Amino acid sequence: MTAQQLILRQRAKLLSALCCSGSSEGLESVLDLLLAWGVLVWEDYQSILLPGSWALRASTRELLDLVYAKGDEACGLLLAAFKQVLPDAQKAGINFGNGCFADLEDTMEDKKELSSKAIQTLQSDRPSLIRKLRDSIEGALEVLLDAGSFTPLDCDAVQLPVYTPSQQARRLLDQVRSKGEHAAKVLLHYIQQKEQPPSQSTEDDWTIPKECLWYQKKLQSSVSAQSHFLSTNGGTSSLSLDDIYIDGQLELVQVSSESQPQCRAMGLEDVVGLLGTLNQEADTVLISGEAGSGKSTLLQRLHLLWARGAAIREFLLLFPFSCRRLSSEQRELSLRELLFLHCCWPDRDQDQLFQFILDNPHLILFTFDGLDELKQCFSDSEQRHCCPTRCVPIPTLIFNLLQGSLMKGVKKVVTSRPDVVGPALRRYLRKEVLLKGFSPNGIKCFVRKHHCDPNVANRVLDSLQNNTALKGLCHIPVFCWIVSKCYKELLGCGDREGCPQTITDVYLMMLQHFFQCRDSPRKSLGIGWLHEYKDTALHLGQLAMEGIKDSCYTFPGTELQKFGVTEEDIGMGFLIHSKHLSSFHNCIHYEFLHVTMQCFFAALYIVLNNNLNRSTIPKIFQPKDRQLQPPLHRACLRHCLNGQEEALKELAMASENPNIQITATFVSGLLSHRHRSLLLPSCPGPTLDRKSKQVVKSLSKGMHKHFKSIPQPVEEEKKSMHAMPDFVWLIKCIYEMQDSSIAKDTMAKLEVEHLKLTYCNIGPVECTALAYVLQHLRNPVGLQLDYNSMGDVGVEQLLPCLHVCHSLYLRNNNISDEVIGTLVEKGIQCESFQKIALFNNKLTDACTHHLAHLLKMKQNFRSLRLGNNYITAEGAEQLAEGLRLNISLQFLGLWGNMIGDRGTKAIANALKNSQTLVWLSLVDNGVSSEGACALAPLIKNSTLEELWLTQNCITRAGVEFIIQALKSNTSVKAVWLRGNELSPEEIEDLAQQEPRLIF
């Protein structure tokens, strides 16, 4: 079969394989190779690569069509590129042909010899140049700036925060190509200099000892065996990580020049790379994410890629540690024992191997999964320890490794929930990476991978599409896994009323699924199914509850017997063998499928246990600051309460434990009226009523504390409340109860004009809860949700409360064009909605016609801020259509876009007769004197008070147009012109002519 026929017959498979991850990295890597091999010319490349994740499939189809038309040889090279780029899991079922590509490298070398020009070298060596530039973008840009080949605008275009390092390298090569031969030579010279080692002789003489290479092979084999199958969510040997893994959304936390944290997209391989380094002296990288966001699975994927030699090859040895396993270690250990006992035992040459590790820390990588599961919190007062052979307690050993007192120079990657990592540890972080779960496309890919039958996958996805609350939940991988696993129960729900709406609903669905599978797959469970399995729920629930009190997540068989857990209970599938711990301690240990499952069973125990201490529910809802007590106080109290077991248990529960909040959330959901009929056969009505009232009272008390903390407003300022993360948790608990009367009563007590929820880890799940509660506000508020993780799904979930928002601030929320139409449609219907801020997102020209429609239809709309997005002149012209017909807009912010003079002319022409505009920002938009001239009529005739034009390309001629216009308008207070193309002498002269110009 010819290569052309293979392309034609396997079109759907090739398309799916390249697009299933939702990332454009695979497509761009294929294009790199085809450019280098001469299959594509530059014009082909530009026509294929459309911007935006929405265009990934369209671009891939265009590539397949284009190469197919080029003939059989081109198709053969395309298949070779696919084979080189696709991971092994995606190659399954694809025939790459029997064409001989062995002479491909020789052919390419011949082409390189013919490439006399530097620009041609950029194309022929493109794949290798991208690899070399990934971690040195800033250095390359600096050299190009110094050589005069690049402008600051060129640099900004390369370093857009939505680009991964590989994409930045590609954009850099594309930009250099457009600048000509001189720029290409400058870049190639920089790369050649960078590749020259500082001391060639010593590097050539150094070789890795043979015993280290033997140990590396054994360690790789061990790590590969541990990582090959999914270890979380109850993974079994039948579920390969390759078959199910989907990339989560990784964002790098950075600090900008304004000292504000910024987030930028990144790839898995960048976790341990140079990208985003904030503290050069530190060695620890933190991957933070909420429970169930996929931290352990991501680390497992990183381990597997290292073991295969497919990623992070700069590390000779990788030592993976589970903090859950380490927390059960009672002995004191030395560093040597930690490495060899807990990871991989060397068969020989232990002394030489350990000395090699001590002498070459830069070749070693440690990973610690689940720092939040250590029973001891990180503290700067921890004993300093720097001796690798002295035995110390495990927490002391780990903390000294992380802060660098021990094994300085070894890279460490740590996973944890964000609220557990305090300032004491953050001081020692090299960088922080946020794992934000699945993107909408990631959810689709995961469901399709989970179901071999496309019809089932389509039905599940349709069900999610029709249930926005459930769709919002599924961006968290563990919830997506549950929904996929329980698809029969989901599809059998029927109407919306019976479909899962809350986290508790999802876990009850899973509980039913496991009981159903254990009983009889063909026989449906009756209404009283929970009562039938009440004993199992109580046994597992008590085990879970005691574990959460003591921060314990693994249990020996004796512990199970203590709480009456039987073999039949274990056989239900909620508990799994903790294999590594069992082999280490020579006795069987168990753990729950996932820590959230343990929290759910603990909540079941609290709700179903008729003899529960009445103080338990109020205790789990206590705010953390009340729970925490100084260590000395706790020690004294423990001594005073010696022998009083119940008091000690309550004290243990009161320790800082994030899983208690998850348990409290489930308790709220289980005590919802929605589940009363399910619980009544197992728990008397009066008992349920009492517990429900306790939850409501605890939530009311918690909210009252937040409302009481609201300070009185300063004169002439609005009364505002800056909510803490606990406030969001309480909101989620109210949502889980699904009782609108509780939401109404709560919001009746909130009297503010501005509600600030920045940096609160708000994703789609939290947005659903916020909308459910905030829609009952008595008066409209300004809702500020900057620096969260809402995404498009979160914005959709927030819409039910838009009518009580006069202002909506959504800075840095990963919002794209796709949701703007829905947002505008809802906003037009909301009379109070008058302001929106969408800066630092992923908006392009594709959304501006929606925003123009908003301006046309809402004649009371006052403020539109779209700074730091990707709007060009075309988008500005579309926006101008709405501005021309609007009679109310006062504030327009377009800073940090790319509208240029053409866009500036359109905006200025549309606003020149405005009687309401008081503030306009076109900072950093490539505006020259031509654009400044176009702004003159706007300045002359409008009510404008402030005009921001800093960081543009305006010369003296342009400023003189502005000065002339200012003579006709005394209402303008300031025109900001810093960072334009003006000499110091010109600035001094112009400032004397017009004092309202700010330089």
C-alpha positions, 0 to 999 in steps of 0.5 A: 500500500502506498503512503498516500493510500495509508494517509487516506485510509487512516485519516481519522486515526491520524487526526485523533492521535495528534489532537486527542491531548488537546495541545498543539505541541504535537502538530507543531512538532510535526510541522517543524520536521516537515519544514526541516525536511523540505516537505513544506515551504514557509507559505504552507506552514503559515497557512496551516497553523491557525491560532487557538485551541479551537483550530487544532483539528482544522489545522491538522486536517489542512495539513493532511490535505496539503501533504496528500496533494504533494504526492507519495514521497511527501506522504511517506515523510509525513508518516515518518514525522508522525511516527517520530512525534507521537507517544507510543500509546498514540501509535497503536493501530496506526500503520506507518508503512514500509517505506525506507526512511533510513537514508532520511538523515543523509538526505537532510545532511545533504540539504544542510550543506546546500543551505548557505544562508542563515535563514535556510539553516533556521528552517533545515535545523528547526527541530534541534534549534527549538530544543536548544532555545527552549530554556534560553529565550530571554538570552536570545532576545537580549542578544537580538535587541542589542544587535538592533534586530529586534524591538521591544514589541518583537520581544513581547510578541515572542513571550506571550504568556499563553505560549509554552517554551517550545511555542516561544522558541518557534515564534522566535524563529518565525520572527527572526526569519521575517527580520532577514539574514542578519538577524538569523546570523545573530541568533545562530552565533548566540546558539553556537556560543551557548553550546561551547562548554567552559572547560572542554578538557575536564568534560571530555575526561569525565565518565559515569562510573560503571556501577552507577550505570548498572544502578540506573538501569535497575532504578529505571526498571523499578520506577517503570514498573511502579509507574506503568499502571495508574496508581490512583483512583483504584488503578489496577494492572488492566489500566495502563497510564499510557492508555488513560493519561491526559495532560492537565492544565499546568500554569507557572506562577511568576512575579511581574514587574508590578510584583503581582503574580502572573500565570503562564501556560507550560508543559510537563517537561518544564516542571524541572526546567529553567523556565519560570525560576524565581529563586536561583539559590533554591532547588525545590519545585512545588506542584500545587493543586486541589484534592483530585486535581491529578498531582499524583498522576502527573508525577507518575507520568513524569517518572515513567517518561524518565524511566523510558528516557523520553524526558528529563534525561539530564538527571541520571538518577530519580528517587520517587518518594510517597509522603503517605508511605514515609509518614508511616515510617516510625524509625529514624533514618539516614539519607542513605537508608532513605534512598536505598530502603525506600526506593531501590536497593543497590545489589553492590558497590553501595559505598561508591554509589552513595558517594557518587550521589553526594558528589554529583547532586546536579544529576539527581532528582527527588520527588515527594508526592503528597506533602500535605499527607505528612503528619507534621507541618513544615516549620522554620524552627525545624532542627537543621541537619546536614549530615547525610549519614546521621539518622533523624526522624523522617520529617526532619530529613524531608524538611532539611532536604527541601530547604537545602540544608541537606543535599544542596543542588539536588532538584526536588519536586513536591506535590501538595494542596495549596492551602497546606504550604505556608510561608516557611516552605515557600521561602525555599521554592525555586518555582511554583506550578499550579495544576488546574485540572482538565480543560474542556477539551481534556474532559472530552479526551479523557471520556473518549479514552475511558470508553472504547465504545464511541457511542457510550462516550458520546452519550456521556459527553452529551449528558455533561453538556446538558448538565452544566453543574456536572460539567463544571465538576468534571474539570477535576480529574477524580470527578471525571473518573467517577462520572466515566466509571459510573456512566450507566447510573449517569445515563439512567438518571433521566430528567435533570432533577435526578441527575447529579448536581453536587459533589455529594451526588457524584459520590453517592452515585459511585457508592451505588455503582460499587454496591450494584456491581457487588450485588448483581450487575443485572439486578437494580438496587431498590430505594433502600439500597443504602440501608441494605449496606449500612453496616459496610458504610459504618465500618468503613466510615469509622475507619475513615473518620479515625484516619482523618482525625489522625492524618492517617491514610493507610491502615494495617489489617489489625486496624481494619479488624478493630473497626469491624471491617470484614472481608466482605466490606473489603471486597466492595472495592472502596479499599485497595491494597497499599502494595508498596507499604505492604511489602515494606512492612511485611503485612497487608496495608490498605488505603481508600481509592482516593483521599476524597473517598475516605472523606466521603465515608467519614461523612457517611459515618457522621450522618448514619451513626445514631450514637455520635457525640453531639459536638462532632458536627460543630467541631468539623465546621470550626474555622482553622484559626479557632482550631489551631493552638500553640504546641505548648498549649496542646501539650499542656492540655493533653497532659491535663486530659490524660485518660479522657479518650473522647477529649483527646479525639476531639483535640486531634480532630481540631488539628490543621487538617484540610480533609476535615473541610472536605468531610464537612462539605460531604456532611452538608450534602448528605443532610440535604433534603434531596437525600432524606428519603435515602437516609430515613431507613437508616437514621431516625427522622428526628436525628437527621433533623437535629444534625441538619440544624447543627450544620445550618447553625454552623454555616450561619455562625461561620458566615456571621464571623466573616460578615462581622470582620467587614471594616467600615468604609473610608469616607467616599469609598464603597463598603467592601469585603475581601473574602478568605478561602474559608468563605468560599468553602462555606459557600460550597457547603451551602450549595451542597445542601441545595436549600435556597432558603439557607442561601437567602437567609445568608445573603440577607445579612451581607451588606456590601457594595464590593465583594473581593474573591481574588486568589481564592482558588476558584474554579468551575466547581466554586463558581457553581456554588457562588452563583447558587448563593450570590443570586439571592443578594438583596442589592447588586455588588461589584464581584471581583474574581481576579487571579483564579482558575475559572476558565470558560466553564466557570464563567458559564457557571457564574451567569445565574448571579450576573443580575446581582453584579453591577461590575464583574472583574475576571482578570487572569482567569484563562478565559477564551473567546468561546464563552464571550457570546454567552456572557454577552447574551446574559449581560444584555438581559441584566439591567444592573450589569454595567462594568466588566474587566477581562484583562490578562486572558486569552481573548482575540478578535473573534470575541470583539463582535460580541462585545460590540453587540453588548455596547450597541444593546446596553445603553447604560454600560459604563466600563469595558477593560480588555487589556493584555489580550490578543486583539489586533486592528481587525478586532478594534474595528469591530469594537468601533462599530459598537462604540459608535452607537453607544451613549454611556461608556465612560472607561475603555481599556485596551492596553497591551494589545496589538491594535496599531495605528489602524485600530487606533484610527477606528477607535478614535473615529468611533469615540470622537463625538462621545459625550460620556468617555472620561478615560481611555488607555491604548498603552503598549499597542504599537501606536505611532505618530499616525495614530496620535494624529488620529486621536487629536479630534477625540481629544479636542471634542470629547469629555475625556479626562485621562488618555494613556499612551505610554510604551508606544512609538510616538515621536515629537510630530505625534505629540505636537498633534496632541498638544494642538488638540489640548488647546481646545479642551480644558477637561483633559487632566493628563495625557501619559506619554512615557516610553515613546520615541522621544529624546530627553531634550524633546521631552523637556521642551514638550513638557514646557509647552503643555504641563498636562503631558506626563513623561 
